[in-house]
């Protein structure tokens, strides 16, 4: 990426050389799909899962984990990918825990983690695996994610402690012109080296939703691997298409964003810092929720009450959900 782009993209680490310090790429051996297992977590994903699976056909290794779907998601999966290994959770266990269930069954070199609202473009997997073969220090890589209505999903971010100092409006950010390292990528579409995952550990089981990607990225880097974006590879992503709609999902989103944010603070900063932030969030969002309710603004009242409730639950030591047993990090890093 040109220096002019780097100047306005503080979440970008420049790649050193054509293959991050390696002069010549290793030759790829064997069928790429013999080395890769697709892992998809679904929850009432009938509107999007068909197009996602059409990308792969009926001959690829697929592990699909269903979190309490009540629509016809699994019927579509069985029709589109009869070879898929399906894990059905009668009670939803959250994204990270479900993904870890799938990763535990992967016996190939790579795991391709896909949201059900993402669609692979031709040649993408080949380009991602090529980067992995060229550079053994790459632990995770993501393609560029164009949006269905134009533009692209800014699926990468900067260091956690510097994000408050970064621009909140990223619309002016230029399209990346070349492969680069970063500190964080979202889990919408990632190719994960399984040796890296086993060294760093899978997703933190205490996190039900949100910040599980940040946590995994932190541990991958701590284990000595890099995280990269390859703009030459693309996968279309309908942002939010895998979440679902309804007031319960709206509340759940902001509840877990608040709870997980405090858990992450405790894990990577300190428990004292998490407590201070939790009190700040509770005192901010509780009164705001009441005021919005009095003005009959249901959307904002629900959003801020969820934030208040998630913050309060964390402060009281309540786990993120009924399927998780721990409300504090096992150790502060």
N, C-alpha and C positions, 0 to 999 in steps of 0.2 A: 504494500500500500504506500502511495507517495507520502512524503513528509507533510504536505499540505493537508492530506486527509487525516494523518495521525494527530495533527494539531487540534482538530475539532472532534476527535474520537478518543477521549482519554481512556476508554475501556479496551483499547487495542494494544496488543503486544506484537511488535514486528517479528516476522519469521526471519531467522538468520540463514540466508542462503536458500538455494532451491529446495533443499530437503532438511532444513533445520540443522545445518552443519555437516550433513553427509554429502559426499561428492557424487556418489553414484547410487541409484536406487537398486534395491534387491529385486530380482525377478520374481514375479508372482508364480506360485506353483499351485496346480490343481484348479478345479472349478471353484470360483469365488463363493458360490452358494453352498458348496460342501464345507466351507469354512465359516459360514455365517448362519445364525439362528435369529429369526425375527421374534421379538417379544412385544406383545401389544396388551395393554390394560384397557378394558372396556367397562362402561356403566351406562346402560340405556343408550347405546350408540348406534341404533338401527339406522339413523338418518345418514351416517357417514361411513360406517364400517365396510359397506359393500365396495365403494370406490377405493378405499384403502387396500382391501384384499385383492382387488382386480389387478393391482400393481404386480403382485407376486405370482398369481396362478396357483395351480393345484399340485405343484411339485417342489415347493420350497419348505424348509423346516420352519414351522410356526408354532410358537407357544402363546396361547391366548388366555389371559386371566380375566375372568368375569366377576365384577364387584356388584352382586345383587341386582342384575338387570331384570326388569319386569316387562320389557318390550320383547320384540322378536329378534334381538341382536344375535342370539346364539343360533337361531334358525338360519339367518343369513350367513353366519360363519360356516355352519355345516354345509351349506349349499356352495359357497364360494371357495372354501378351503377345507374339503373333507379330511385332508391329512393333518389338520391342525390338532395339536394336543391342547385340550381345553381344561382349565382349572376353574371350577365354579365355587365362588364364595357366597354362601347363602346370606351372609351379612357382610356388607362392604368393609374392607380393612384399610381403605385409603390407597393412594397411588403407590407410594414407596413400598409399603408392605406387599402389595400385590405384585409389583415389579420384581421384588426380591424373590417371591415364590417362583416366578418364571426364570430368573437368573440362576436359581439353584438347580434347575434342570438342564441348563445349557451345557453341552459337552463339545461345542465347537470353539474355534479360536476367537470369534467375534460374536457379539450380540448386537443386533440392530434394534434399538428401542424406538418404537413408533407410537405416537398418539393416533387414535382411530380417525381423526379428522385431517390426517396428512396423507398426501399422495406422492409417491416417488416418480421422478422424471427419468426417462431412459438414460442409462449410463451412470447414474448417480452412485450406485453401490460400487461399481468398478473404480470410480475416482476416489471414493473414500478409502477403500481397501488399499489402493495404490499408495496413498499417503501413509497408511499404517505400515505397509511393507517397506517404504522408503526410510521411515524414521521410527525406530523401536522405542523412542521416548514419548511418542504420541499415545496417550492413554484413552483419549476421547476426541471425537471429531464430529462436527455437524455441518450439513450442507447449508447453503443460503436458502431462506424460506420465503419465496414470493407469496404475496397474498392474492386471493382470488379476484379482488377488486383493484389490483394494482399496488405498487410499492412492495415492500418486503418487511417481514417480521424482524425487528431488532432483537434477535434471540441471544445476544451476548451482552455482557456487562463488565464493569470494572471491579476493582477490589471492594469488598464489602464496606470497609471503613472509610472509603473515599466517595462512595456513591452520593451522600448528601451534598457534596461539593460539585457534583457534575450537573450538566444541563438537564432539566426535566423534559424539555421539548427536544426530541431527537429527529424531528421531521426533516431538518436541514442536513442531517448526516448523509454524506455521500455513499453511494454504493461501493462496497469493497471491490478493489481491482485485482486482488491477489490473496493467496492464503495467508492467514495470520494466527498468532497465538492470542489467547485471551484468558481471563480469570474465571469466566463463568459462561456456560451455555444452558439454555432451557432444555428440558427433556422431550421437546416435541418430536425431534428426529435426531438421534445420536447413534454413532457407531462406537461401541465400547469394546476395548480389548479386555478379554476375560481374565488374563493374567493380572492386568491392572485392577480390575474389580475385586479379584480374590485377595490381592495385597492390601487394597484400600478398604475393603469391606463393602457390602451392599448398602442399600438405603437404611437410614436410621429408623428402627421400628417404633420409636416414640412419636415420630412425626406422621400425622394422618394426611394432611394436605399442606402444600406450599412450603417453600424453603428446603424441601428434600433435595432438589437439584443443586441449590447453593451448597448444601452440606456435603453432598457427594463430590462436587467439584473441589471443595476445600481439601477433602481427604485425598483425592487423586493427586493434587499438586503436592501435598505433604508427603505422599509416597514417592515423589520424584518424577512424575510424568507431566506432560504438557497437555493443554486443551486447545484445539484448533478449530477454525472455521475455514471451509473450502468453498469459496464462491463459485467455482467452476462446476460444482455439483449442486443440484437444486431439488427441492421437494416442496410442493404447494401445501400451505398450512392455512386452514380456516380457523383462525384464532377464536377460541371459545367453543368450537363446535363439538368438543368432547365433554364439555362440562354439564350441559343440560340447562333447562330453564325452569322457572317457577320461583316463588318466594322462598321456599325451603332451600333451594340451591343458592339463591342470592344471599340468604342469611349465612348458610354454611361457608360460603366463600370468604366473607369478611370475618367471621368468627375464627376460622382457622388461619387466616392471614395474620390476625392479631396474636393468636396463641403461638404460632410457629415462629413469628418474629421474635418473641421474648425467649423462647427456647433456644433459638439460634444465638441470641445475644448472650445467654448464659453459657452456652457451649464454647463460644469463640472469643468472648470478652471476659465476663465474670458474672457470677450470680448476683452480686450487688448491683452491677450495672443493669441487669435484667429487671431486678426489683424496682429500681428507680424509673426505668423506662415504662414498666408495667403500671406503676402508680400514675405516671404522667399520662399514659394512654387512657386509663380508666377515668381520671379526673377531667380529661378533655372530651372524651366521647360520650360519657354518661349524660352530662347536662345537655350536650348538643342533641342527643337522641330525644330527650324530653321536649326540648324546644321545637324540634322538627315535628314531633307528634302533636304538639299543641297547635301548630300551623297546618296540620293535616297533610304534611309532606311524607307520605308513607315510605317512599323509596329511601330517602335520606335518613328517616327515623329508623328504619329497619337496618340499614347499613351501619349506622353509628351505634345502635343497640347491640348489634352483633360484635362490633369492635370492642365495645365496653365489656360484653359478656366473655369474649375470648380472653381479654386482658385480665379480668377478674378471676376467671377459672385458672389461668396460669398462676396468678399470685397465690391462690388458695391451694395450689398443688394438685389440681384436678387434671388427670390425663386428657389428651386431646380428644379421645373418643372412648366408647365402651369396648372397643376392640384393642386398645393400647393400654398397657399396664404401668407405664413409667411417665412421670411428669417432669423429670429433671434429667439433664445429661448424665451419663454414667461417669464422665469425667470432664472437667473444664480444660479445654486445650489452650 
